[in-house]
């Protein structure tokens, strides 16, 4: 599993993911809203992919937001 997320993408996923989890948990428990659970779930996925520095959707479509290593340049 190679890294396919750049630094800015990792930071953005982590911040948006944690925010989504916080808002989702609030919506789910304070307002008894099912959409809050879905938002928290999506936030968890964003946070996990940010921590892993790897996105499965990027891998499927052959995308990467990180710079190429010197060994990969040809």
CHARMM-style PDB file with segment names, atoms N, HN, CA, C and O in Angstrom:
ATOM      1  N   UNK     1       0.836  -1.164   0.000  1.00  0.00      PROA
ATOM      2  CA  UNK     1       0.000   0.000   0.000  1.00  0.00      PROA
ATOM      3  C   UNK     1       0.892   1.241   0.000  1.00  0.00      PROA
ATOM      4  O   UNK     1       1.476   1.585   1.028  1.00  0.00      PROA
ATOM      5  N   UNK     2       0.997   1.901  -1.128  1.00  0.00      PROA
ATOM      6  HN  UNK     2       0.523   1.622  -1.962  1.00  0.00      PROA
ATOM      7  CA  UNK     2       1.807   3.095  -1.246  1.00  0.00      PROA
ATOM      8  C   UNK     2       1.014   4.318  -0.798  1.00  0.00      PROA
ATOM      9  O   UNK     2      -0.215   4.330  -0.867  1.00  0.00      PROA
ATOM     10  N   UNK     3       1.720   5.340  -0.340  1.00  0.00      PROA
ATOM     11  HN  UNK     3       2.718   5.330  -0.284  1.00  0.00      PROA
ATOM     12  CA  UNK     3       1.086   6.604   0.040  1.00  0.00      PROA
ATOM     13  C   UNK     3       0.586   7.289  -1.224  1.00  0.00      PROA
ATOM     14  O   UNK     3       1.339   7.445  -2.185  1.00  0.00      PROA
ATOM     15  N   UNK     4      -0.683   7.701  -1.232  1.00  0.00      PROA
ATOM     16  HN  UNK     4      -1.295   7.574  -0.451  1.00  0.00      PROA
ATOM     17  CA  UNK     4      -1.193   8.418  -2.388  1.00  0.00      PROA
ATOM     18  C   UNK     4      -1.854   9.743  -2.019  1.00  0.00      PROA
ATOM     19  O   UNK     4      -2.525  10.353  -2.851  1.00  0.00      PROA
ATOM     20  N   UNK     5      -1.671  10.193  -0.771  1.00  0.00      PROA
ATOM     21  HN  UNK     5      -1.126   9.697  -0.095  1.00  0.00      PROA
ATOM     22  CA  UNK     5      -2.209  11.473  -0.331  1.00  0.00      PROA
ATOM     23  C   UNK     5      -1.076  12.435  -0.009  1.00  0.00      PROA
ATOM     24  O   UNK     5      -0.102  12.068   0.649  1.00  0.00      PROA
ATOM     25  N   UNK     6      -1.211  13.657  -0.474  1.00  0.00      PROA
ATOM     26  HN  UNK     6      -2.002  13.955  -1.009  1.00  0.00      PROA
ATOM     27  CA  UNK     6      -0.236  14.693  -0.169  1.00  0.00      PROA
ATOM     28  C   UNK     6      -0.495  15.310   1.192  1.00  0.00      PROA
ATOM     29  O   UNK     6      -1.505  15.019   1.833  1.00  0.00      PROA
ATOM     30  N   UNK     7       0.412  16.155   1.627  1.00  0.00      PROA
ATOM     31  HN  UNK     7       1.232  16.392   1.107  1.00  0.00      PROA
ATOM     32  CA  UNK     7       0.349  16.754   2.954  1.00  0.00      PROA
ATOM     33  C   UNK     7      -0.932  17.577   3.145  1.00  0.00      PROA
ATOM     34  O   UNK     7      -1.601  17.438   4.169  1.00  0.00      PROA
ATOM     35  N   UNK     8      -1.278  18.422   2.187  1.00  0.00      PROA
ATOM     36  HN  UNK     8      -0.735  18.535   1.355  1.00  0.00      PROA
ATOM     37  CA  UNK     8      -2.471  19.254   2.292  1.00  0.00      PROA
ATOM     38  C   UNK     8      -3.737  18.399   2.318  1.00  0.00      PROA
ATOM     39  O   UNK     8      -4.672  18.692   3.063  1.00  0.00      PROA
ATOM     40  N   UNK     9      -3.766  17.363   1.518  1.00  0.00      PROA
ATOM     41  HN  UNK     9      -3.006  17.125   0.913  1.00  0.00      PROA
ATOM     42  CA  UNK     9      -4.909  16.444   1.482  1.00  0.00      PROA
ATOM     43  C   UNK     9      -5.066  15.716   2.814  1.00  0.00      PROA
ATOM     44  O   UNK     9      -6.187  15.525   3.285  1.00  0.00      PROA
ATOM     45  N   UNK    10      -3.969  15.315   3.419  1.00  0.00      PROA
ATOM     46  HN  UNK    10      -3.058  15.471   3.037  1.00  0.00      PROA
ATOM     47  CA  UNK    10      -4.001  14.628   4.715  1.00  0.00      PROA
ATOM     48  C   UNK    10      -4.542  15.558   5.794  1.00  0.00      PROA
ATOM     49  O   UNK    10      -5.410  15.168   6.574  1.00  0.00      PROA
ATOM     50  N   UNK    11      -4.035  16.778   5.838  1.00  0.00      PROA
ATOM     51  HN  UNK    11      -3.329  17.094   5.204  1.00  0.00      PROA
ATOM     52  CA  UNK    11      -4.472  17.739   6.846  1.00  0.00      PROA
ATOM     53  C   UNK    11      -5.951  18.070   6.669  1.00  0.00      PROA
ATOM     54  O   UNK    11      -6.702  18.116   7.644  1.00  0.00      PROA
ATOM     55  N   UNK    12      -6.367  18.299   5.429  1.00  0.00      PROA
ATOM     56  HN  UNK    12      -5.758  18.262   4.637  1.00  0.00      PROA
ATOM     57  CA  UNK    12      -7.771  18.628   5.162  1.00  0.00      PROA
ATOM     58  C   UNK    12      -8.696  17.478   5.550  1.00  0.00      PROA
ATOM     59  O   UNK    12      -9.740  17.706   6.161  1.00  0.00      PROA
ATOM     60  N   UNK    13      -8.327  16.249   5.205  1.00  0.00      PROA
ATOM     61  HN  UNK    13      -7.478  16.064   4.709  1.00  0.00      PROA
ATOM     62  CA  UNK    13      -9.151  15.089   5.560  1.00  0.00      PROA
ATOM     63  C   UNK    13      -9.256  14.936   7.073  1.00  0.00      PROA
ATOM     64  O   UNK    13     -10.325  14.626   7.599  1.00  0.00      PROA
ATOM     65  N   UNK    14      -8.156  15.151   7.759  1.00  0.00      PROA
ATOM     66  HN  UNK    14      -7.288  15.402   7.331  1.00  0.00      PROA
ATOM     67  CA  UNK    14      -8.154  14.978   9.209  1.00  0.00      PROA
ATOM     68  C   UNK    14      -9.035  16.034   9.887  1.00  0.00      PROA
ATOM     69  O   UNK    14      -9.834  15.700  10.761  1.00  0.00      PROA
ATOM     70  N   UNK    15      -8.897  17.304   9.490  1.00  0.00      PROA
ATOM     71  HN  UNK    15      -8.248  17.576   8.780  1.00  0.00      PROA
ATOM     72  CA  UNK    15      -9.680  18.382  10.100  1.00  0.00      PROA
ATOM     73  C   UNK    15     -11.161  18.241   9.770  1.00  0.00      PROA
ATOM     74  O   UNK    15     -12.008  18.332  10.659  1.00  0.00      PROA
ATOM     75  N   UNK    16     -11.477  18.019   8.492  1.00  0.00      PROA
ATOM     76  HN  UNK    16     -10.790  17.945   7.770  1.00  0.00      PROA
ATOM     77  CA  UNK    16     -12.878  17.860   8.091  1.00  0.00      PROA
ATOM     78  C   UNK    16     -13.477  16.600   8.721  1.00  0.00      PROA
ATOM     79  O   UNK    16     -14.639  16.601   9.127  1.00  0.00      PROA
ATOM     80  N   UNK    17     -12.700  15.543   8.801  1.00  0.00      PROA
ATOM     81  HN  UNK    17     -11.756  15.542   8.471  1.00  0.00      PROA
ATOM     82  CA  UNK    17     -13.176  14.293   9.401  1.00  0.00      PROA
ATOM     83  C   UNK    17     -13.513  14.452  10.867  1.00  0.00      PROA
ATOM     84  O   UNK    17     -14.573  14.011  11.312  1.00  0.00      PROA
ATOM     85  N   UNK    18     -12.619  15.082  11.632  1.00  0.00      PROA
ATOM     86  HN  UNK    18     -11.758  15.440  11.271  1.00  0.00      PROA
ATOM     87  CA  UNK    18     -12.886  15.280  13.060  1.00  0.00      PROA
ATOM     88  C   UNK    18     -14.075  16.213  13.276  1.00  0.00      PROA
ATOM     89  O   UNK    18     -14.884  15.995  14.177  1.00  0.00      PROA
ATOM     90  N   UNK    19     -14.178  17.248  12.450  1.00  0.00      PROA
ATOM     91  HN  UNK    19     -13.521  17.425  11.717  1.00  0.00      PROA
ATOM     92  CA  UNK    19     -15.329  18.146  12.544  1.00  0.00      PROA
ATOM     93  C   UNK    19     -16.627  17.437  12.223  1.00  0.00      PROA
ATOM     94  O   UNK    19     -17.639  17.657  12.887  1.00  0.00      PROA
ATOM     95  N   UNK    20     -16.605  16.587  11.208  1.00  0.00      PROA
ATOM     96  HN  UNK    20     -15.782  16.408  10.668  1.00  0.00      PROA
ATOM     97  CA  UNK    20     -17.803  15.834  10.833  1.00  0.00      PROA
ATOM     98  C   UNK    20     -18.214  14.857  11.925  1.00  0.00      PROA
ATOM     99  O   UNK    20     -19.403  14.671  12.185  1.00  0.00      PROA
ATOM    100  N   UNK    21     -17.237  14.240  12.557  1.00  0.00      PROA
ATOM    101  HN  UNK    21     -16.271  14.391  12.346  1.00  0.00      PROA
ATOM    102  CA  UNK    21     -17.547  13.329  13.661  1.00  0.00      PROA
ATOM    103  C   UNK    21     -18.201  14.104  14.802  1.00  0.00      PROA
ATOM    104  O   UNK    21     -19.204  13.656  15.358  1.00  0.00      PROA
ATOM    105  N   UNK    22     -17.644  15.257  15.153  1.00  0.00      PROA
ATOM    106  HN  UNK    22     -16.829  15.620  14.702  1.00  0.00      PROA
ATOM    107  CA  UNK    22     -18.182  16.047  16.258  1.00  0.00      PROA
ATOM    108  C   UNK    22     -19.612  16.509  15.964  1.00  0.00      PROA
ATOM    109  O   UNK    22     -20.496  16.366  16.808  1.00  0.00      PROA
ATOM    110  N   UNK    23     -19.836  17.056  14.783  1.00  0.00      PROA
ATOM    111  HN  UNK    23     -19.117  17.173  14.098  1.00  0.00      PROA
ATOM    112  CA  UNK    23     -21.172  17.531  14.420  1.00  0.00      PROA
ATOM    113  C   UNK    23     -22.137  16.351  14.295  1.00  0.00      PROA
ATOM    114  O   UNK    23     -23.291  16.450  14.711  1.00  0.00      PROA
ATOM    115  N   UNK    24     -21.678  15.250  13.731  1.00  0.00      PROA
ATOM    116  HN  UNK    24     -20.741  15.170  13.393  1.00  0.00      PROA
ATOM    117  CA  UNK    24     -22.524  14.084  13.574  1.00  0.00      PROA
ATOM    118  C   UNK    24     -22.966  13.484  14.890  1.00  0.00      PROA
ATOM    119  O   UNK    24     -24.126  13.106  15.052  1.00  0.00      PROA
ATOM    120  N   UNK    25     -22.039  13.396  15.832  1.00  0.00      PROA
ATOM    121  HN  UNK    25     -21.096  13.703  15.700  1.00  0.00      PROA
ATOM    122  CA  UNK    25     -22.386  12.854  17.152  1.00  0.00      PROA
ATOM    123  C   UNK    25     -23.370  13.788  17.854  1.00  0.00      PROA
ATOM    124  O   UNK    25     -24.315  13.330  18.496  1.00  0.00      PROA
ATOM    125  N   UNK    26     -23.147  15.094  17.733  1.00  0.00      PROA
ATOM    126  HN  UNK    26     -22.379  15.466  17.212  1.00  0.00      PROA
ATOM    127  CA  UNK    26     -24.088  16.055  18.321  1.00  0.00      PROA
ATOM    128  C   UNK    26     -25.473  15.898  17.700  1.00  0.00      PROA
ATOM    129  O   UNK    26     -26.475  15.847  18.414  1.00  0.00      PROA
ATOM    130  N   UNK    27     -25.530  15.821  16.376  1.00  0.00      PROA
ATOM    131  HN  UNK    27     -24.716  15.863  15.796  1.00  0.00      PROA
ATOM    132  CA  UNK    27     -26.821  15.677  15.704  1.00  0.00      PROA
ATOM    133  C   UNK    27     -27.504  14.367  16.084  1.00  0.00      PROA
ATOM    134  O   UNK    27     -28.722  14.329  16.256  1.00  0.00      PROA
ATOM    135  N   UNK    28     -26.740  13.313  16.215  1.00  0.00      PROA
ATOM    136  HN  UNK    28     -25.750  13.344  16.075  1.00  0.00      PROA
ATOM    137  CA  UNK    28     -27.324  12.005  16.495  1.00  0.00      PROA
ATOM    138  C   UNK    28     -27.901  11.915  17.905  1.00  0.00      PROA
ATOM    139  O   UNK    28     -28.977  11.351  18.100  1.00  0.00      PROA
ATOM    140  N   UNK    29     -27.196  12.464  18.880  1.00  0.00      PROA
ATOM    141  HN  UNK    29     -26.321  12.922  18.722  1.00  0.00      PROA
ATOM    142  CA  UNK    29     -27.625  12.299  20.262  1.00  0.00      PROA
ATOM    143  C   UNK    29     -28.437  13.476  20.799  1.00  0.00      PROA
ATOM    144  O   UNK    29     -29.402  13.266  21.534  1.00  0.00      PROA
ATOM    145  N   UNK    30     -28.072  14.691  20.454  1.00  0.00      PROA
ATOM    146  HN  UNK    30     -27.288  14.861  19.857  1.00  0.00      PROA
ATOM    147  CA  UNK    30     -28.793  15.851  20.984  1.00  0.00      PROA
ATOM    148  C   UNK    30     -30.107  16.086  20.255  1.00  0.00      PROA
ATOM    149  O   UNK    30     -31.098  16.488  20.864  1.00  0.00      PROA
ATOM    150  N   UNK    31     -30.114  15.833  18.943  1.00  0.00      PROA
ATOM    151  HN  UNK    31     -29.309  15.506  18.448  1.00  0.00      PROA
ATOM    152  CA  UNK    31     -31.313  16.097  18.151  1.00  0.00      PROA
ATOM    153  C   UNK    31     -32.032  14.824  17.726  1.00  0.00      PROA
ATOM    154  O   UNK    31     -33.059  14.890  17.050  1.00  0.00      PROA
ATOM    155  N   UNK    32     -31.514  13.682  18.108  1.00  0.00      PROA
ATOM    156  HN  UNK    32     -30.680  13.628  18.657  1.00  0.00      PROA
ATOM    157  CA  UNK    32     -32.075  12.375  17.693  1.00  0.00      PROA
ATOM    158  C   UNK    32     -32.251  12.309  16.177  1.00  0.00      PROA
ATOM    159  O   UNK    32     -33.324  11.978  15.673  1.00  0.00      PROA
ATOM    160  N   UNK    33     -31.188  12.627  15.476  1.00  0.00      PROA
ATOM    161  HN  UNK    33     -30.316  12.896  15.885  1.00  0.00      PROA
ATOM    162  CA  UNK    33     -31.217  12.702  14.029  1.00  0.00      PROA
ATOM    163  C   UNK    33     -30.367  11.571  13.433  1.00  0.00      PROA
ATOM    164  O   UNK    33     -29.196  11.427  13.786  1.00  0.00      PROA
ATOM    165  N   UNK    34     -30.946  10.777  12.537  1.00  0.00      PROA
ATOM    166  HN  UNK    34     -31.897  10.895  12.250  1.00  0.00      PROA
ATOM    167  CA  UNK    34     -30.238   9.663  11.911  1.00  0.00      PROA
ATOM    168  C   UNK    34     -29.135  10.166  10.982  1.00  0.00      PROA
ATOM    169  O   UNK    34     -28.116   9.496  10.814  1.00  0.00      PROA
ATOM    170  N   UNK    35     -29.329  11.326  10.384  1.00  0.00      PROA
ATOM    171  HN  UNK    35     -30.157  11.869  10.521  1.00  0.00      PROA
ATOM    172  CA  UNK    35     -28.319  11.873   9.478  1.00  0.00      PROA
ATOM    173  C   UNK    35     -27.015  12.181  10.213  1.00  0.00      PROA
ATOM    174  O   UNK    35     -25.946  12.211   9.604  1.00  0.00      PROA
ATOM    175  N   UNK    36     -27.105  12.406  11.496  1.00  0.00      PROA
ATOM    176  HN  UNK    36     -27.974  12.382  11.991  1.00  0.00      PROA
ATOM    177  CA  UNK    36     -25.906  12.628  12.286  1.00  0.00      PROA
ATOM    178  C   UNK    36     -25.013  11.407  12.326  1.00  0.00      PROA
ATOM    179  O   UNK    36     -23.789  11.531  12.280  1.00  0.00      PROA
ATOM    180  N   UNK    37     -25.608  10.231  12.411  1.00  0.00      PROA
ATOM    181  HN  UNK    37     -26.603  10.130  12.449  1.00  0.00      PROA
ATOM    182  CA  UNK    37     -24.810   8.993  12.389  1.00  0.00      PROA
ATOM    183  C   UNK    37     -24.102   8.818  11.048  1.00  0.00      PROA
ATOM    184  O   UNK    37     -22.948   8.391  10.999  1.00  0.00      PROA
ATOM    185  N   UNK    38     -24.799   9.151   9.963  1.00  0.00      PROA
ATOM    186  HN  UNK    38     -25.736   9.498  10.003  1.00  0.00      PROA
ATOM    187  CA  UNK    38     -24.185   9.055   8.641  1.00  0.00      PROA
ATOM    188  C   UNK    38     -23.030  10.041   8.519  1.00  0.00      PROA
ATOM    189  O   UNK    38     -21.981   9.706   7.966  1.00  0.00      PROA
ATOM    190  N   UNK    39     -23.217  11.251   9.030  1.00  0.00      PROA
ATOM    191  HN  UNK    39     -24.068  11.522   9.479  1.00  0.00      PROA
ATOM    192  CA  UNK    39     -22.156  12.259   8.979  1.00  0.00      PROA
ATOM    193  C   UNK    39     -20.959  11.827   9.824  1.00  0.00      PROA
ATOM    194  O   UNK    39     -19.814  12.013   9.412  1.00  0.00      PROA
ATOM    195  N   UNK    40     -21.212  11.257  10.995  1.00  0.00      PROA
ATOM    196  HN  UNK    40     -22.142  11.106  11.329  1.00  0.00      PROA
ATOM    197  CA  UNK    40     -20.120  10.771  11.835  1.00  0.00      PROA
ATOM    198  C   UNK    40     -19.382   9.615  11.157  1.00  0.00      PROA
ATOM    199  O   UNK    40     -18.160   9.519  11.265  1.00  0.00      PROA
ATOM    200  N   UNK    41     -20.104   8.745  10.465  1.00  0.00      PROA
ATOM    201  HN  UNK    41     -21.097   8.823  10.377  1.00  0.00      PROA
ATOM    202  CA  UNK    41     -19.490   7.630   9.750  1.00  0.00      PROA
ATOM    203  C   UNK    41     -18.569   8.139   8.632  1.00  0.00      PROA
ATOM    204  O   UNK    41     -17.443   7.664   8.489  1.00  0.00      PROA
ATOM    205  N   UNK    42     -19.050   9.095   7.851  1.00  0.00      PROA
ATOM    206  HN  UNK    42     -19.965   9.480   7.967  1.00  0.00      PROA
ATOM    207  CA  UNK    42     -18.230   9.675   6.779  1.00  0.00      PROA
ATOM    208  C   UNK    42     -17.009  10.380   7.372  1.00  0.00      PROA
ATOM    209  O   UNK    42     -15.908  10.282   6.829  1.00  0.00      PROA
ATOM    210  N   UNK    43     -17.203  11.083   8.476  1.00  0.00      PROA
ATOM    211  HN  UNK    43     -18.097  11.162   8.917  1.00  0.00      PROA
ATOM    212  CA  UNK    43     -16.073  11.728   9.152  1.00  0.00      PROA
ATOM    213  C   UNK    43     -15.047  10.726   9.633  1.00  0.00      PROA
ATOM    214  O   UNK    43     -13.845  10.986   9.580  1.00  0.00      PROA
ATOM    215  N   UNK    44     -15.518   9.574  10.105  1.00  0.00      PROA
ATOM    216  HN  UNK    44     -16.494   9.363  10.147  1.00  0.00      PROA
ATOM    217  CA  UNK    44     -14.585   8.520  10.520  1.00  0.00      PROA
ATOM    218  C   UNK    44     -13.770   7.984   9.361  1.00  0.00      PROA
ATOM    219  O   UNK    44     -12.574   7.727   9.500  1.00  0.00      PROA
ATOM    220  N   UNK    45     -14.414   7.815   8.220  1.00  0.00      PROA
ATOM    221  HN  UNK    45     -15.386   8.024   8.108  1.00  0.00      PROA
ATOM    222  CA  UNK    45     -13.695   7.340   7.030  1.00  0.00      PROA
ATOM    223  C   UNK    45     -12.648   8.361   6.600  1.00  0.00      PROA
ATOM    224  O   UNK    45     -11.519   7.991   6.277  1.00  0.00      PROA
ATOM    225  N   UNK    46     -13.012   9.646   6.591  1.00  0.00      PROA
ATOM    226  HN  UNK    46     -13.929   9.946   6.853  1.00  0.00      PROA
ATOM    227  CA  UNK    46     -12.048  10.690   6.219  1.00  0.00      PROA
ATOM    228  C   UNK    46     -10.870  10.722   7.186  1.00  0.00      PROA
ATOM    229  O   UNK    46      -9.721  10.854   6.765  1.00  0.00      PROA
ATOM    230  N   UNK    47     -11.151  10.603   8.469  1.00  0.00      PROA
ATOM    231  HN  UNK    47     -12.085  10.496   8.811  1.00  0.00      PROA
ATOM    232  CA  UNK    47     -10.079  10.633   9.465  1.00  0.00      PROA
ATOM    233  C   UNK    47      -9.153   9.430   9.318  1.00  0.00      PROA
ATOM    234  O   UNK    47      -7.932   9.573   9.388  1.00  0.00      PROA
ATOM    235  N   UNK    48      -9.723   8.256   9.115  1.00  0.00      PROA
ATOM    236  HN  UNK    48     -10.715   8.140   9.058  1.00  0.00      PROA
ATOM    237  CA  UNK    48      -8.908   7.048   8.972  1.00  0.00      PROA
ATOM    238  C   UNK    48      -8.037   7.112   7.711  1.00  0.00      PROA
ATOM    239  O   UNK    48      -6.855   6.774   7.762  1.00  0.00      PROA
ATOM    240  N   UNK    49      -8.609   7.542   6.584  1.00  0.00      PROA
ATOM    241  HN  UNK    49      -9.570   7.817   6.543  1.00  0.00      PROA
ATOM    242  CA  UNK    49      -7.801   7.633   5.361  1.00  0.00      PROA
ATOM    243  C   UNK    49      -6.713   8.700   5.495  1.00  0.00      PROA
ATOM    244  O   UNK    49      -5.631   8.560   4.924  1.00  0.00      PROA
ATOM    245  N   UNK    50      -7.000   9.766   6.251  1.00  0.00      PROA
ATOM    246  HN  UNK    50      -7.878   9.879   6.715  1.00  0.00      PROA
ATOM    247  CA  UNK    50      -5.970  10.769   6.501  1.00  0.00      PROA
ATOM    248  C   UNK    50      -4.836  10.230   7.352  1.00  0.00      PROA
ATOM    249  O   UNK    50      -3.668  10.526   7.098  1.00  0.00      PROA
ATOM    250  N   UNK    51      -5.175   9.443   8.357  1.00  0.00      PROA
ATOM    251  HN  UNK    51      -6.123   9.203   8.563  1.00  0.00      PROA
ATOM    252  CA  UNK    51      -4.144   8.857   9.209  1.00  0.00      PROA
ATOM    253  C   UNK    51      -3.319   7.801   8.472  1.00  0.00      PROA
ATOM    254  O   UNK    51      -2.117   7.674   8.702  1.00  0.00      PROA
ATOM    255  N   UNK    52      -3.971   7.049   7.589  1.00  0.00      PROA
ATOM    256  HN  UNK    52      -4.948   7.152   7.402  1.00  0.00      PROA
ATOM    257  CA  UNK    52      -3.276   6.008   6.834  1.00  0.00      PROA
ATOM    258  C   UNK    52      -2.462   6.573   5.671  1.00  0.00      PROA
ATOM    259  O   UNK    52      -1.592   5.890   5.131  1.00  0.00      PROA
ATOM    260  N   UNK    53      -2.744   7.827   5.285  1.00  0.00      PROA
ATOM    261  HN  UNK    53      -3.450   8.382   5.725  1.00  0.00      PROA
ATOM    262  CA  UNK    53      -2.104   8.490   4.140  1.00  0.00      PROA
ATOM    263  C   UNK    53      -2.363   7.744   2.846  1.00  0.00      PROA
ATOM    264  O   UNK    53      -1.559   7.789   1.915  1.00  0.00      PROA
ATOM    265  N   UNK    54      -3.488   7.062   2.801  1.00  0.00      PROA
ATOM    266  HN  UNK    54      -4.141   7.026   3.557  1.00  0.00      PROA
ATOM    267  CA  UNK    54      -3.843   6.261   1.628  1.00  0.00      PROA
ATOM    268  C   UNK    54      -5.352   6.286   1.447  1.00  0.00      PROA
ATOM    269  O   UNK    54      -6.098   6.069   2.402  1.00  0.00      PROA
ATOM    270  N   UNK    55      -5.800   6.548   0.238  1.00  0.00      PROA
ATOM    271  HN  UNK    55      -5.194   6.725  -0.538  1.00  0.00      PROA
ATOM    272  CA  UNK    55      -7.228   6.590  -0.059  1.00  0.00      PROA
ATOM    273  C   UNK    55      -7.543   5.492  -1.075  1.00  0.00      PROA
ATOM    274  O   UNK    55      -6.945   5.465  -2.151  1.00  0.00      PROA
ATOM    275  N   UNK    56      -8.472   4.585  -0.753  1.00  0.00      PROA
ATOM    276  HN  UNK    56      -8.958   4.608   0.120  1.00  0.00      PROA
ATOM    277  CA  UNK    56      -8.791   3.510  -1.686  1.00  0.00      PROA
ATOM    278  C   UNK    56      -9.412   4.019  -2.995  1.00  0.00      PROA
ATOM    279  O   UNK    56      -9.189   3.426  -4.050  1.00  0.00      PROA
ATOM    280  N   UNK    57     -10.178   5.096  -2.939  1.00  0.00      PROA
ATOM    281  HN  UNK    57     -10.359   5.577  -2.081  1.00  0.00      PROA
ATOM    282  CA  UNK    57     -10.775   5.641  -4.166  1.00  0.00      PROA
ATOM    283  C   UNK    57      -9.695   6.216  -5.078  1.00  0.00      PROA
ATOM    284  O   UNK    57      -9.767   6.059  -6.297  1.00  0.00      PROA
ATOM    285  N   UNK    58      -8.699   6.877  -4.499  1.00  0.00      PROA
ATOM    286  HN  UNK    58      -8.640   7.004  -3.509  1.00  0.00      PROA
ATOM    287  CA  UNK    58      -7.570   7.362  -5.303  1.00  0.00      PROA
ATOM    288  C   UNK    58      -6.859   6.181  -5.969  1.00  0.00      PROA
ATOM    289  O   UNK    58      -6.478   6.267  -7.137  1.00  0.00      PROA
ATOM    290  N   UNK    59      -6.680   5.086  -5.235  1.00  0.00      PROA
ATOM    291  HN  UNK    59      -6.990   5.017  -4.287  1.00  0.00      PROA
ATOM    292  CA  UNK    59      -6.001   3.912  -5.778  1.00  0.00      PROA
ATOM    293  C   UNK    59      -6.801   3.295  -6.924  1.00  0.00      PROA
ATOM    294  O   UNK    59      -6.223   2.884  -7.931  1.00  0.00      PROA
ATOM    295  N   UNK    60      -8.125   3.227  -6.778  1.00  0.00      PROA
ATOM    296  HN  UNK    60      -8.594   3.561  -5.961  1.00  0.00      PROA
ATOM    297  CA  UNK    60      -8.960   2.649  -7.837  1.00  0.00      PROA
ATOM    298  C   UNK    60      -8.853   3.455  -9.125  1.00  0.00      PROA
ATOM    299  O   UNK    60      -8.746   2.889 -10.213  1.00  0.00      PROA
ATOM    300  N   UNK    61      -8.881   4.785  -8.996  1.00  0.00      PROA
ATOM    301  HN  UNK    61      -8.968   5.245  -8.112  1.00  0.00      PROA
ATOM    302  CA  UNK    61      -8.856   5.640 -10.181  1.00  0.00      PROA
ATOM    303  C   UNK    61      -7.453   6.055 -10.604  1.00  0.00      PROA
ATOM    304  O   UNK    61      -7.302   6.808 -11.567  1.00  0.00      PROA
ATOM    305  N   UNK    62      -6.430   5.584  -9.912  1.00  0.00      PROA
ATOM    306  HN  UNK    62      -6.552   4.972  -9.130  1.00  0.00      PROA
ATOM    307  CA  UNK    62      -5.046   5.878 -10.285  1.00  0.00      PROA
ATOM    308  C   UNK    62      -4.625   7.306  -9.995  1.00  0.00      PROA
ATOM    309  O   UNK    62      -3.749   7.840 -10.675  1.00  0.00      PROA
ATOM    310  N   UNK    63      -5.233   7.934  -8.999  1.00  0.00      PROA
ATOM    311  HN  UNK    63      -5.944   7.500  -8.447  1.00  0.00      PROA
ATOM    312  CA  UNK    63      -4.907   9.309  -8.642  1.00  0.00      PROA
ATOM    313  C   UNK    63      -3.927   9.334  -7.489  1.00  0.00      PROA
ATOM    314  O   UNK    63      -3.799   8.358  -6.750  1.00  0.00      PROA
ATOM    315  N   UNK    64      -3.240  10.442  -7.338  1.00  0.00      PROA
ATOM    316  HN  UNK    64      -3.344  11.234  -7.939  1.00  0.00      PROA
ATOM    317  CA  UNK    64      -2.379  10.667  -6.180  1.00  0.00      PROA
ATOM    318  C   UNK    64      -2.158  12.157  -6.031  1.00  0.00      PROA
ATOM    319  O   UNK    64      -1.983  12.866  -7.022  1.00  0.00      PROA
ATOM    320  N   UNK    65      -2.164  12.629  -4.813  1.00  0.00      PROA
ATOM    321  HN  UNK    65      -2.306  12.053  -4.008  1.00  0.00      PROA
ATOM    322  CA  UNK    65      -1.942  14.048  -4.562  1.00  0.00      PROA
ATOM    323  C   UNK    65      -0.589  14.317  -3.921  1.00  0.00      PROA
ATOM    324  O   UNK    65      -0.266  15.458  -3.590  1.00  0.00      PROA
ATOM    325  N   UNK    66       0.200  13.262  -3.747  1.00  0.00      PROA
ATOM    326  HN  UNK    66      -0.063  12.335  -4.015  1.00  0.00      PROA
ATOM    327  CA  UNK    66       1.533  13.441  -3.184  1.00  0.00      PROA
ATOM    328  C   UNK    66       2.552  13.525  -4.326  1.00  0.00      PROA
ATOM    329  O   UNK    66       2.328  12.978  -5.406  1.00  0.00      PROA
ATOM    330  N   UNK    67       3.654  14.204  -4.084  1.00  0.00      PROA
ATOM    331  HN  UNK    67       3.836  14.649  -3.207  1.00  0.00      PROA
ATOM    332  CA  UNK    67       4.695  14.304  -5.118  1.00  0.00      PROA
ATOM    333  C   UNK    67       5.381  12.951  -5.341  1.00  0.00      PROA
ATOM    334  O   UNK    67       5.434  12.117  -4.438  1.00  0.00      PROA
ATOM    335  N   UNK    68       5.893  12.751  -6.527  1.00  0.00      PROA
ATOM    336  HN  UNK    68       5.850  13.429  -7.261  1.00  0.00      PROA
ATOM    337  CA  UNK    68       6.601  11.512  -6.833  1.00  0.00      PROA
ATOM    338  C   UNK    68       7.936  11.476  -6.137  1.00  0.00      PROA
ATOM    339  O   UNK    68       8.599  12.505  -6.006  1.00  0.00      PROA
ATOM    340  N   UNK    69       8.337  10.315  -5.692  1.00  0.00      PROA
ATOM    341  HN  UNK    69       7.799   9.479  -5.798  1.00  0.00      PROA
ATOM    342  CA  UNK    69       9.671  10.137  -5.109  1.00  0.00      PROA
ATOM    343  C   UNK    69      10.724  10.210  -6.211  1.00  0.00      PROA
ATOM    344  O   UNK    69      10.408  10.061  -7.391  1.00  0.00      PROA
ATOM    345  N   UNK    70      11.943  10.434  -5.830  1.00  0.00      PROA
ATOM    346  HN  UNK    70      12.199  10.555  -4.871  1.00  0.00      PROA
ATOM    347  CA  UNK    70      13.023  10.524  -6.819  1.00  0.00      PROA
ATOM    348  C   UNK    70      13.187   9.201  -7.565  1.00  0.00      PROA
ATOM    349  O   UNK    70      13.584   9.197  -8.730  1.00  0.00      PROA
ATOM    350  N   UNK    71      12.885   8.074  -6.906  1.00  0.00      PROA
ATOM    351  HN  UNK    71      12.563   8.078  -5.960  1.00  0.00      PROA
ATOM    352  CA  UNK    71      13.045   6.787  -7.558  1.00  0.00      PROA
ATOM    353  C   UNK    71      11.920   6.513  -8.561  1.00  0.00      PROA
ATOM    354  O   UNK    71      12.075   5.679  -9.453  1.00  0.00      PROA
ATOM    355  N   UNK    72      10.795   7.207  -8.418  1.00  0.00      PROA
ATOM    356  HN  UNK    72      10.669   7.885  -7.693  1.00  0.00      PROA
ATOM    357  CA  UNK    72       9.680   6.973  -9.317  1.00  0.00      PROA
ATOM    358  C   UNK    72       9.702   7.886 -10.542  1.00  0.00      PROA
ATOM    359  O   UNK    72       8.945   7.663 -11.487  1.00  0.00      PROA
ATOM    360  N   UNK    73      10.559   8.909 -10.541  1.00  0.00      PROA
ATOM    361  HN  UNK    73      11.174   9.090  -9.774  1.00  0.00      PROA
ATOM    362  CA  UNK    73      10.629   9.812 -11.687  1.00  0.00      PROA
ATOM    363  C   UNK    73      11.442   9.189 -12.801  1.00  0.00      PROA
ATOM    364  O   UNK    73      12.537   8.682 -12.557  1.00  0.00      PROA
ATOM    365  N   UNK    74      10.936   9.219 -14.000  1.00  0.00      PROA
ATOM    366  HN  UNK    74      10.046   9.631 -14.198  1.00  0.00      PROA
ATOM    367  CA  UNK    74      11.673   8.688 -15.149  1.00  0.00      PROA
ATOM    368  C   UNK    74      11.389   9.512 -16.354  1.00  0.00      PROA
ATOM    369  OT1 UNK    74      11.915   9.231 -17.432  1.00  0.00      PROA
TER     370      UNK     74
END
